[in-house]
Amino acid sequence: MVTAPTVSVVIIGRNEGKRLQRCIASVQQAHWGVLQHDIWYVDSRSTDDSLALAQAQGAQTLVLPEGPMCAAKARNLGWNTASGEFILFLDGDTELHPEFVTHALTALNDSSLCAAWGHRRESNPQQSIYTRVLDLDWIYPPGISPYFGGDVLVRRRALDQVGGFDATLNAGEEPELCARLRSKGWKILHIDAPMTRHDLAVRSFKAYARRCYRSGIAYAEVTHRMQALGDALWQHEARRDLMHGLLYVTAPLLLLMAFALHVLAGGLLAALGVVVVLRSAWRCRERAAGDAVLALQYALHSHVQKIPAFFGQLAWKRAHARSQRLALVDYKE
């Protein structure tokens, strides 16, 4: 007799409040059928009532011990405590699609796959211009993928084999884990099915810039780890973003120098910048579903984000040279 697989849902969060309530409710309301599952919430020492809310909804709860906090530590505590054959990782600001687990488990009938993930999109992209453009960042083509994000169904056996997430990483812990999984011969599949709705809650430029800055830190640290593993993940992208960031930081000075040299030179340089943005908008028109305004906004984002990300990379490189560890950067307000 074939028994149904067991799934442990590991939700991590800090001060998510109502978002966490919606997350747990979405797991409880998912289509589990004969599947056995349990729900674990790992709290990163919230200062609101997140822990009490999770307990009231029936989730089993854990709290990170004193010391530096990061998502990797929370996820490791969760999956090591849970006992499911498969681990469904969720961030506390997401809502699970009711059919995702069924689709993902079907995909994982392929024993060469260690993980399956689907489409994550924003639950309220209209909450701000920042969320509207960042929503498009979640769009990835389905198929074999080099990495997954914070929401994913993973085979426990694969996590055991590599020891789970690297708890020394404040960000970028998912792609780093994926590189070690791939080095063991495992494959990762992005399935063409909805997975989660996410509440990014980025409503100001300050929050947007801090998120981009944190991404720069993750890029720098993960690419450094990948070099040690001999993995090409993010190597080109990190170098490109570093060069582009330097260019954009110095762009105002270059523009002033060009105008000082000759008004025509300044005008040509400014026109070149406009052409670059329009070219980016044209290239991402399908991602924006034919919305010309959104395509232009996303194009501007794709260039503007490189400035705080540039400073994030520099901050990590400076800290690494001094054998220091950067504190966790929280962008939510």
N, C-alpha and C positions, 0 to 999 in steps of 0.2 A: 504493500500500500504506500503510495507516494503522499507525503505530508506537505502541506502548504508551507512556503518559506516564511520565516519570521523576520519582521522589520522593526528595528528600533529607530524612532524618530528623535533626533538630537537637535534641539533648538537652542541657539545661543543668543544672549542679548544683554543690554544694559540700559536701564531707564527707557524701555520701549512702551510701557504702560498699555494704552488701548491698542496699539499696534500688536503687541504681544498677545493680547486677548483674541484679536482677530486671527492671528497666526494659529494659535492652539485650536480655536474653533474650526478653522478650515481643515486642520488635520483630523479632528474628530468627525467632521462631516464628509470626509473623503470616502470614496467607494472602495472599501476594504474587502468586501465579500468574505471569503473564508480565510483571508490572510490574518495571521496573528501579528499584533503590533502593540508596542508600548510607546509612551511619550515621555521624554526627558527634557527638562528645561535647565540649562546651565546659566546661572546668573553671575555677571561680572561685577558683583558688589554694588548693585543699583542703589541709588539714593531715593528712588520713588517707590511705589507699591508694586512693582513688577513681580517680585517673588511671591507676595501674597496673592496676587491675581492669578498667577500660574497654579499655585496650590489650590485655590478655590475652584479652578477648572479641572482639577484631577490629575494634572501633570506631576510626575515625580521630579523633584527639584534637587539641584546641587548648587553650591556656591563656590566660586573660586577662592582659594585660600589667600591670605595676605601676600603681598608681593606684586611685582609688575603684572599687568593684565594684558592679554591679547586674545584674539579669536582662536589662534592655534591651541593655546592652553585650554580654553573652554571646550573646544571640540574634542580634544584628547581626553579630557575628564569625562565627557559625555559618552563617547563610544567605548572607552575602556570600562565604564561602569555598566553600560547596557549590555545585553546578551544576544541581540538579534543577529541572524545570519547575514542580513543586509542592514546598512546604516543609512538612513535618510537624513542628511544634514540640511538644516534650514536656518536662515537668519531670522531673528525675532521680528523684523519689520517686513516680513513677506506673508503671503497667503497662498496656500497650496492649491493647485488645480485638482479637482476630485478624481480625475482619471490618470494623473501622471504616474503614480506608483505602478498601476497595472501595465501601462505602456513600457515603463522602464524595466520592470521585471521580465516582461516578454523579451525585450532586447537582451537582457543579461542571461537568457538561456544559452547565449553564445559564451562558452567557457573562456574564450580568449579576452573577453571584456571584463574590466574591473569596475567600471563605473558608467552610468548613463545619466545625462542631464538634458533638459529641454529648454523651451523658450521662457525667459524671464522678461517681463515688461513692467513698466510703471503703472501703478493702480490709479494714479491721478496725475498724468503728465501735464495737465493744465494748471497745476498749483503754482508754477512759476516758469519763466522762460528758461531757467537753468534746468529744471526737471524735464521740460519739453525736449530740449536737445539731448540731455543725458539719457533719456529713454531710448534714443536711437543707438546709443553705445551698446545696448544689450543685444542687438541684432547680430547673430552669427549664422553662417550656413550650416545645415545639418550634415552629418557624416562623421568619420573618424576625426577626432580633435586632439591637439597636443595637451590640452588642459581643460579643467572645469572650474567653476566659481564656487561661491558659498553655498549654493543650493544644488544638491546632487545625491543620487542613490549609489552607494559604494558597497562592494563586496567586502565583508569583514576580513576574509582570508587575505585579501590584498593589503588591507591596512596593517594586519598583523605582520605581514612579510616585511614591510618597510618601516614599521614602528610609528605609523601615523604622521601627524603634522610636526613640523619643526617649531618647537615652542620658543625658539630664540628670535623668530620673525614676528614683527609687529604688523606686517602687511605682506601680501604676495605669498602667503603660506600655501594657497591652493596650487598655483602653478609649480612651486618648488616640490610639493608632494608628488604632483603628476610626473615631473621629470624622473623622480626616483621610481615611481611605478612603471613608467615606460622603460626604464633601464633594466627592469626585471622581466620585460617581455609583454607586459600588460597593454591593452588598448583601451581607449576612452571613446565613447560614442555620444555625439550630440544628436538626440532624436528629434524628429520633426513633429513635436507635440508640445502644447502649452505646459509649463511646469509651475511657475509662481507669478504672482503679482507682487510688486515691491513698492514700498513707500520710502522714496529717497529722502524726502523732507529737506530738500535744498531750496531755500526761498530767498537767499541773499547772495550777493557777490562774495561776501566774506566766506560763507559756507562752501560755495563753489570753488573758490581759490584754495581753501584748505584741503578740500577733497583732491584737487589736482596736485597740490603739493605732496600729499600723502602718496599719490600714485607715483610721483617722481622718486620718492624714497623707495617704494616697493620695486620699481624698475631697476634702480641702481643696485639694491641689495640682492635681488633675485638673479640678475645677470651675473653678478659676481659669483654667486653660488653655482650658476650654470657653467661658467667657465671652468670651475673646479671639477664639475662632472663631465665636461666635454660635450655639453648640450648646447645647441644653437638657439634655444628658446630666448626670445626678446633681445638677442645681441644686436641685431641690426636696428631694431626699433629704439633701443636705449641710446645708441650712438647718434641716430638720426634726431631724436628728440633733444639730445644735449646740444647738437649743432644748431638746430632750429631755434631752440630756446635762447642760445647766445645771440643769434642773429636778431631775434625779435626784441631782446633786451636792449641791444645797441641800435635798433632801427630808428628811434627818434633822433639820436645823435647823427646817424648817417644821413637822415633826411634833412636835418638842419645844415649839415656840411654841404649837401648837394645843392640846396637853395642858396647857400652862401657863395658857392662856386658859380652858379648860374640858375636863374629861375627855370629855365628849360630843363636843366638836369634834375632839379627838384621835382618838377612836374612829371618827368618821365619815370622817376623812381616811385613817386606816389601812384602813378598809373600802373606800374608793374605790380604794386601791392594789390590794387583792385583786381587786376587780371588773375593773380594767384588765388584770391578768394573766390572769384567767379568760376575759375577752373575747378576748385574744390567743390563748389556748390553743384556744378554740372556732374561731377563724378559721383556725388552722393544722392542724386535725384531719386533713384530707385529706393534707397533706404528711407527717404522722406516721403515715399508713396506719391510722388508727383506734386507735392506741396512746395511751390517755388520759394515761398517765404521761409518755411521750415528748413528747406535745403540750404538757403543762404545763412540762416541762423546757425545751423549745424556746421557749415563751413567755417564761420567765424569762430565757433567753439573749438573746432579742430586745430586752429592756429593759436587762439588765445590761451588755451589750456597748457600749451607748451612753456609758457613763461613761469607760472608757479611750479610746474613739474621740473623745470630746469633748476630752480632753487632747491627743490626737494632732492634732486640728484646730487647737487653740490653739498647739501647738508649731510647726506649720508656719507659721501666720499670724505668729507672733512672729519666726521665722527669716526669713520673706520680708520683713517690715518692716525687718529689719536687713541685708538682702541677703546672708544666710547660707544655706548648704545643710546640711540635716540629714544625719547619717550613716545608713547603712542599718541598719534595725532587724531583727535576726534573732531569731525567736521559738523556734526549735527548740533543744532542750536536748541 
